Amino acid sequence: MSEYGQWDSTLTFIFAMIGVAIGLGNIWRFSYIVYSNGGGSFFIPYFIAIAIMGIPFLILEYGIGFSFKRSFSEIFKSINPKFEYIGWIMIFSIAIVLIYLYNARIPQPL
């Protein structure tokens, strides 16, 4: 038996990834934020962020993570010790986006 956990089926993996990708925040707050920020103008930075950061990081994480089964910094360090900073930059950029999203809360009505 492998020391790494495995998914029971492909369907459970797909449902778990859909839950992580969509998240409750996108469903819960999406319509309010679109309405309060001028409608369609919200879609521009949303889709740019998905195209620039979301999709490439997701593909990179799945592809490299499947091969090495380690953290980003350890993966890049095993490829070449000079590349370790790339893994840390990716981790910090995701943390900055999460901090921004936490601080961009919806104002409560009076």
Backbone hydrogen bonds, N-H to C=O, Kabsch-Sander energy under -0.5 kcal/mol:
donor,donor_aa,acceptor,acceptor_aa,energy
13,F,9,S,-1.4
14,I,10,T,-2.5
15,F,11,L,-2.4
16,A,12,T,-2.1
17,M,13,F,-2.4
18,I,14,I,-2.3
19,G,15,F,-2.2
20,V,16,A,-2.0
21,A,17,M,-2.6
22,I,18,I,-2.7
23,G,19,G,-1.3
26,N,22,I,-0.7
27,I,23,G,-1.1
28,W,24,L,-3.3
29,R,25,G,-2.1
30,F,26,N,-0.8
33,I,29,R,-2.5
34,V,30,F,-2.4
35,Y,31,S,-2.1
36,S,32,Y,-2.7
37,N,33,I,-1.5
38,G,35,Y,-1.0
39,G,34,V,-2.6
40,G,38,G,-0.5
41,S,38,G,-0.9
42,F,39,G,-1.5
43,F,40,G,-1.0
44,I,40,G,-0.7
46,Y,42,F,-1.5
47,F,43,F,-2.8
48,I,44,I,-2.0
49,A,45,P,-2.4
50,I,46,Y,-2.0
51,A,47,F,-2.6
52,I,48,I,-2.8
53,M,49,A,-2.3
54,G,49,A,-1.8
55,I,50,I,-2.6
57,F,53,M,-1.8
58,L,54,G,-2.1
59,I,55,I,-2.5
60,L,56,P,-2.5
61,E,57,F,-2.8
62,Y,58,L,-2.4
63,G,59,I,-2.6
64,I,60,L,-2.4
65,G,60,L,-0.6
65,G,61,E,-1.8
66,F,62,Y,-1.9
67,S,63,G,-1.2
68,F,64,I,-2.6
69,K,65,G,-2.0
75,I,71,S,-2.5
76,F,72,F,-2.5
77,K,73,S,-1.9
78,S,74,E,-2.0
79,I,75,I,-1.6
80,N,76,F,-2.5
83,F,80,N,-2.2
84,E,81,P,-1.0
85,Y,82,K,-0.5
86,I,83,F,-1.2
87,G,83,F,-0.9
88,W,84,E,-1.4
89,I,85,Y,-2.5
90,M,86,I,-2.1
91,I,87,G,-2.0
92,F,88,W,-2.6
93,S,89,I,-2.5
94,I,90,M,-1.9
95,A,91,I,-1.9
96,I,92,F,-2.4
97,V,93,S,-2.0
98,L,94,I,-2.2
99,I,95,A,-2.3
100,Y,96,I,-2.4
101,L,97,V,-2.5
102,Y,98,L,-2.0
103,N,99,I,-2.1
104,A,100,Y,-1.3
105,R,103,N,-0.7
